[in-house]
Amino acid sequence: MKLHRRALLKGMIAGSTIAAVGLPRISFAKSTLPATREVLLVGCGQPDDAFAAGAGGLPQFGIGRGPLPDYAATRALFESSRGKRLVGLMEDAAYVVFSELARDAGVRLVFEGQHAAGANGGVSRHVFSAAAGFHGSAEDLAAALTGEDAAFAIAETPVGGGGRLVRGGDWSRLGFESFHVAEESPLWLHLAGVTRVAGCEALGLAESQAEPLHCWPTYLPSAPAAGWRTALGRSLAQLAAGGEENRRPAVRQAFLRRAEALDDFVADSSVSFVMEA
């Protein structure tokens, strides 16, 4: 395996970016379950119709028609959306500017995802970090992309999430083998079309620490087949709306489906987010 590819994949479960390096971080909101709030879809430049379609008709607010956010429009957004949640998907450069302006305005980050996807959407990598109560997008996205017969690598790290859980959902009906990796912060590893040896090597895990994961036979995550942008928009809109306890396990998870997800590929990169204004 090429060294740079190994470093890229290993960084996924460490919570580092896959789409870019050094994106500014905003302090996460307190780890509390999300209360019901109004949700606003935020976009910059050309609208992402697939993401918006998944979000299901949320009110939309544009912050500039160019590649970078307009300062005045972004400030107006923050001033008019106090008490609301903001959901969006932006190219890396736009997100760097937007997140800096958000931090200056006291807006809090509760979810961030980095995405690298091939032009045809057939192979992609995704890394999620989320405050407790906003996790759960990895399972939705994995189920949707499995229905699309796509190759993908997905990792999710709940910030402050529990690490004692040892029993997960039954992914075998979607073609995955599931393992519990006993580290300081335990990891659930789900593999389809990737051997345990290759999966552990790609993610920098000790194969000897990976044991079969005991699954709940009555619990199977499911989502309609959809491209990753549509599936992500749907998942983030639901998380941001809140109102009910997020009952999915708050544990680190990683999904690898098909060997192509481990290979180098030319990718477009972007960042998704949920923020509290």
N, C-alpha and C positions, 0 to 999 in steps of 0.2 A: 504494500500500500504506500502511495506517495506520502512523503512527510507532511506537505502542506495540507493534503486532504485529511490526514489523520488529525492534525491540529484543529482543522475546521470542525470536524465531527465531534471530537472530544470536548471542544468548547461549548457544544450545545447543552450538555447536561451540567456544565459549570455555570450556566446562566449568561455566558458571554454572547456577543452579537454574532450573527452569521451574515447579516446583510451589509454591515459596515463596521468600522472600528472607531471607538471613542465617542459614540453618541452620548450627549449629555443626559444625565439621570436626574429625575425629579424625585424628591422624597415621597415615598409611598404613603397613602392615607393609612389611618389606623386599621388594624386587621379586625374589622367588624363586618358582620353580614350586611349586604347592601339593602338599604331601605328603598321603598318605592319612590322614584323620582322621575321627573320629565327628562326625556333623552333627546339630544339634538345631534344630527349627523353633520360632521364638519368635513369640508373638502377644500382642496387647493388645486388650481389649474383645471385641467379637463376632468369632468365628473367621472367617477368610477361607477359605471352603471351596474356592473355585476355585484359589487359590494353593496350599493344602495338597494338593489333588488332584494338581496338577502336580508338587509336590515328592515325591510317591510314597510316602506312609506313613512319613515321618521321625518320630521321637519328638517330641512337642510339649510345650512348656512355656509356660503362660500367666503373664503378669506383671500381672494385674489385670483385673477385669471392667468397670471404668469406662473413660472415654475416655483417661485418662492412666495410665502405668505406676504400679503400687504400689511404693513405695520398698523395703519389706521383701522383697517377692517378687522384685524385680529384683536386689537384693543377693544373695539366696539363689541365683538363677540363675547369677550370675557366680562365686560361691564353689563351686558344684557342677559347673561346666562347664569347669574349667581343662583346657587341652589339646584342647578341642573347637572346632568351628566353629559359629557361630550364623547362621541364615538367617531373614529375616523381611520382612514388608511391613506398614507402619504408616501411619496418617494422620500428617500433618505435625506436629501438636502433640504427639502421643505420641512421635514419633521425636526431637523436640527434647529432651524430658526423658530418654528412653532413651539417646540418644547422649552426653549430658552425664554420666549415671551410668556409662556404659561407659568414658568417658575417665577418670573418677575412679578406676575399678577397674583401669585398665591394660589394658583390652581394646582390640585394634587393629582398625582398619577396613581391609579389603582390597577392598571393592566397595561402591559406593553408586549408586543410581538414583533419579532424580526423575521422577514420572509425573503427567500431567494427562490425564484421560480423560473423555469425554462420558458421560452417564448410560447410554446404550444401548451403549457400547463401540464404536460405529461409527467414531469418530474419536478419536485420541489422540496425545500427544507424550511422548517418553521421552528422558532424558539419562543416560548411564552414565559413571562414572569408575571405573577399576579398576587395582589394582596388577598388574604383569606376571604372567602365569600365571592371572589371574582374569578376563581380558577374553574377549570372544566372545559376550556375550549379545545384542548388537545384531543379529547375523546370525540367530541362532535366532529372535528375536522378529519380525524382518522377514519371515522365511520363513513363520512361523506365521500372522501377520496378513495376509499376502498370500493365503494359503489361505482366510482368513475374508472376503476381499474388503473389507477395512477400509481407511480412509484414515488415514495415520499419518506422523509425523515422528520419526525416531530418530537419536540421535547418541551416539557412544561415543569416549571419550578414554582410552587406556591411559596410566597414570602411569609415565613412564620407558620407554614403548614405543619401538621403533625407528621411524625415519622414512625409511628408505632403500628400502623396498619399493615397487615400481612395477607389480606384476602381481597382480591379484585374482581372485576367483572369478567364474564366468560366471553373472551374474544375468539375462541376456537371456531365458532360457527362462521366467523368472517376470515378464517384461514390463518389466524395468528397462534403462535406458541407464546405463553406468558411466563416470565421468570421474576422472582424476587431477588434483587441484588442487595446483599447485606453489607451496606456501607454505613458510615457515621450518620448520613442522611439516606435512608433506604430508597431504592429506586425500583419501580415496576417497569420491566422491559418486555415489550411486545414485538415479536418478530414474525414476518411473513415473507417467504422467499429469500430469507437471509439466515444463515446458520448461526447458532449460538456463538461459535468461535469467531466468525466474521463480525457479528454484531458487537460483541464485547471488545474486540480489537479496534473496531471503528470508533467506539465511544470511550476508549481508554479504561475499560472495566476489567477486573480480574474475573476470568471465566469461572474460577473455583468458587467464587462468591455467589454465582447465579444458580439458584435452585428453582424448580417448578413452582409457580405461583398458584396457591389454592384459590379457586374462583367460586363466586356465587353462581350456581347454575341457573338461577331465575333472573339474573341481571345481565342484560346485554345492551350496551350503548348502541343507539341507532340514530341515523339521520338520513334524510333523502340524499341521493346521489347529486352532487353539485360540484362545480369548479371551486377551487379553494377560496376565491374572493367571495363568492356567493355564500358558501358555507360559513366563512368567517364573519361576514356581515350579519347573518342570522344569529350566530352564537353570541357575538358581542352585544347585539341589541337586546337579547334576552338577559344576559348577565347585567347589563347596565340598568335595565328596567327594574330589577330587583323585586322585592315584595315577598319572596318566599325564600326559606332557607336553602342554600346551595348544599344538596345532600351528596354530591359526588365526593369521593375521597380526596382529602387534601394531602397528596403525596406526590413526590417527583415521579413522572412517567416519561417514557420514551417509546416511540413507535418507529420501526424500520420496516418498510415494505418494498421488496424487490431490490436486487443488487444495483440497479441503475441509480438508486438514491445515494449510494456510496461513491459513485463515480463523479469525476469532474464534469461540470456542464456550464455552458454560458447562461447567466441568469440575470434577470432584472430584480432589483432589491427594493424593498419598501418596509414601512413600519406601521403597525396598527396600534391603537391605544383606546383606553377608556380613562377619562379624567373627571374629577369632581371640581366644578367651578365654585 
